[in-house]
Each structure stands twice: as structure tokens, then as C-alpha cells.
Amino acid sequence: MLNEDALKQVMGTLLNVDPASIGPDASMDTIESWDSLRHMNLVLALEEEFKVSIPDEDAGNITSYQLIKLVLEDLLKAKG
């Protein structure tokens, strides 16, 4: 099961925003500091935090909190 508090903490740290401000509508469009370099670092940090490997095709597409959550939930479920 995905720990959403941990997800928000990682996102907040990497994107330089308050984790409490990250909600379902958070995305590259709503978080000014979320650029392509931070996105790559975010993907790496998520892989490390949740002990998963995010496929390249997903890594480029997880540009919102909701999409990150869906991908991580799928990966964690598959991992067992």
C-alpha cells in the first residue's frame, strides 16, 4: 500500500514546496519549480523511497500527483 505522506514528503523536498500543499491537483502546471531537471530527480527519489523501478515510458508521463500515485500503486501491487 502506498504511503501518501511519504509521497508528499518526497515531492515537497524535491520540488521545494510544503508537502502539506501537495494535493490531488498538484502537477507540473501548478507547481512552478517543477521543471524537467527536478522531474528527473523526483523520479530517482521516488524509486529510492519506494524501492521500485519506474519504467522509462512511465517516468516521462508522471507529471502530476495523481499519475505518480497511480504508477506507484501499480508498481507496489506488482511487487507484492
ZABAVEX-58178 format. One line per 4 residues: number of its first residue (from 1); for each residue y, z, x of N, C-alpha, C, CB. Coordinates in steps of 0.02 Angstrom, whole numbers. Glycine has a CB too. Example, Ala and Ser with C-alpha at 12.3 -4.5 7.8 and 13.67 -1.06 7.14 Angstrom:
residues 2
1) -284 390 660 -225 390 615 -165 390 660 -224 452 565 | -112 354 642 -53 357 684 2 394 645 -30 286 704 $
//
This chain:
residues 80
1) -59 0 42 0 0 0 63 0 45 0 62 -48 | 112 -38 23 173 -46 62 219 14 54 210 -110 41 | 241 42 110 290 97 110 359 65 108 281 144 173 | 390 64 49 455 31 42 510 67 79 473 25 -31 $
5) 504 132 87 554 169 126 553 146 199 542 246 121 | 493 136 225 486 112 294 514 41 300 412 113 317 | 501 0 250 527 -69 250 604 -68 251 502 -107 188 | 633 -27 208 706 -23 205 735 5 270 729 21 146 $
9) 699 52 300 722 81 364 723 28 419 677 140 385 | 669 -12 423 666 -65 474 721 -116 461 596 -99 473 | 728 -137 399 780 -186 383 849 -158 398 775 -206 308 | 862 -96 379 927 -66 392 943 -62 466 929 3 361 $
13) 894 -41 505 903 -35 577 918 -103 609 842 -4 610 | 877 -153 592 885 -219 623 946 -257 599 823 -260 610 | 967 -244 537 1023 -281 509 1089 -242 510 1007 -301 438 | 1086 -182 540 1146 -140 545 1177 -123 478 1197 -173 589 $
17) 1135 -105 429 1160 -83 364 1125 -18 345 1148 -139 309 | 1154 17 298 1124 79 273 1060 61 235 1174 118 228 | 1003 90 254 941 75 218 946 88 143 884 116 247 | 987 136 123 995 151 52 1030 94 14 1035 216 43 $
21) 1065 51 51 1100 -4 18 1055 -65 8 1160 -24 60 | 994 -62 34 948 -119 27 909 -112 -37 899 -123 88 | 920 -159 -81 887 -159 -146 852 -225 -159 936 -144 -202 | 828 -234 -219 791 -295 -236 830 -360 -226 769 -291 -308 $
25) 897 -356 -228 937 -416 -221 959 -430 -149 998 -411 -265 | 938 -388 -102 958 -397 -32 927 -462 -4 936 -337 11 | 969 -502 28 945 -565 57 993 -587 112 938 -620 2 | 976 -643 143 1020 -671 194 1088 -688 164 988 -734 226 $
29) 1089 -701 99 1152 -719 65 1195 -658 51 1137 -755 0 | 1165 -599 45 1203 -539 27 1216 -492 85 1167 -502 -28 | 1181 -500 141 1191 -457 199 1221 -501 254 1123 -424 223 | 1285 -489 266 1324 -531 312 1295 -534 383 1395 -506 316 $
33) 1267 -478 407 1242 -476 475 1174 -509 484 1238 -404 498 | 1142 -530 430 1075 -559 432 1080 -633 453 1039 -553 364 | 1078 -645 518 1080 -713 544 1011 -732 571 1135 -720 599 | 1006 -791 600 940 -815 622 911 -773 679 946 -888 643 $
37) 953 -750 725 928 -709 780 903 -641 754 983 -699 833 | 941 -610 711 919 -547 682 857 -557 640 975 -515 639 | 851 -615 609 792 -629 568 729 -630 611 801 -697 531 | 734 -662 669 676 -664 713 657 -593 736 690 -709 775 $
41) 708 -554 754 695 -485 775 667 -443 717 760 -454 801 | 690 -456 657 665 -421 598 591 -436 588 705 -441 535 | 572 -499 593 502 -518 585 458 -481 637 493 -595 592 | 481 -480 699 443 -445 752 438 -370 737 476 -456 820 $
45) 493 -341 714 493 -269 699 448 -253 640 564 -245 685 | 447 -297 591 403 -287 532 330 -291 553 418 -340 477 | 314 -339 596 245 -345 621 224 -281 657 238 -406 667 | 269 -255 698 253 -195 736 247 -134 690 307 -182 789 $
49) 293 -126 644 294 -67 600 232 -66 555 357 -67 557 | 214 -124 526 161 -126 477 94 -150 505 181 -170 420 | 92 -162 572 30 -181 606 -2 -243 574 -20 -123 605 | 40 -294 562 16 -357 533 43 -414 576 38 -365 459 $
53) 15 -473 565 40 -533 596 66 -579 541 -15 -568 640 | 130 -592 541 160 -634 489 154 -707 512 234 -614 476 | 119 -748 472 111 -818 491 179 -853 498 68 -855 439 | 182 -901 544 245 -936 557 275 -966 494 235 -991 608 $
57) 233 -994 450 259 -1026 390 291 -974 343 203 -1063 353 | 267 -913 345 297 -860 304 359 -831 339 246 -804 290 | 356 -825 405 410 -794 443 478 -828 429 395 -797 517 | 478 -893 424 540 -929 412 564 -924 340 532 -1000 430 $
61) 519 -907 295 536 -906 224 553 -838 195 480 -935 186 | 540 -785 232 552 -718 205 625 -698 215 505 -665 237 | 668 -728 175 740 -720 183 770 -673 131 774 -787 179 | 728 -632 100 754 -582 52 706 -523 52 761 -613 -19 $
65) 732 -467 28 692 -406 23 629 -419 -19 733 -349 -8 | 638 -453 -75 581 -466 -121 528 -509 -88 606 -499 -185 | 548 -560 -51 500 -604 -18 464 -567 38 534 -667 9 | 501 -527 76 470 -487 130 418 -440 99 523 -446 169 $
69) 437 -407 45 392 -360 11 328 -396 -12 428 -328 -49 | 335 -454 -43 276 -491 -66 229 -510 -9 298 -554 -104 | 258 -537 45 217 -558 102 182 -498 134 260 -595 154 | 219 -444 144 188 -385 174 133 -356 129 242 -331 188 $
73) 146 -353 64 94 -328 19 31 -370 22 120 -326 -54 | 38 -436 25 -20 -481 31 -56 -470 96 2 -554 25 | -19 -464 151 -50 -455 216 -86 -387 221 3 -460 271 | -56 -336 194 -87 -269 195 -148 -266 151 -37 -216 173 $
77) -146 -302 95 -204 -304 50 -262 -340 84 -185 -340 -17 | -246 -396 117 -298 -435 151 -328 -395 210 -268 -502 176 | -287 -354 240 -308 -314 297 -357 -258 274 -246 -284 332 | -348 -238 211 -393 -187 184 -369 -119 200 -463 -194 209 $
//
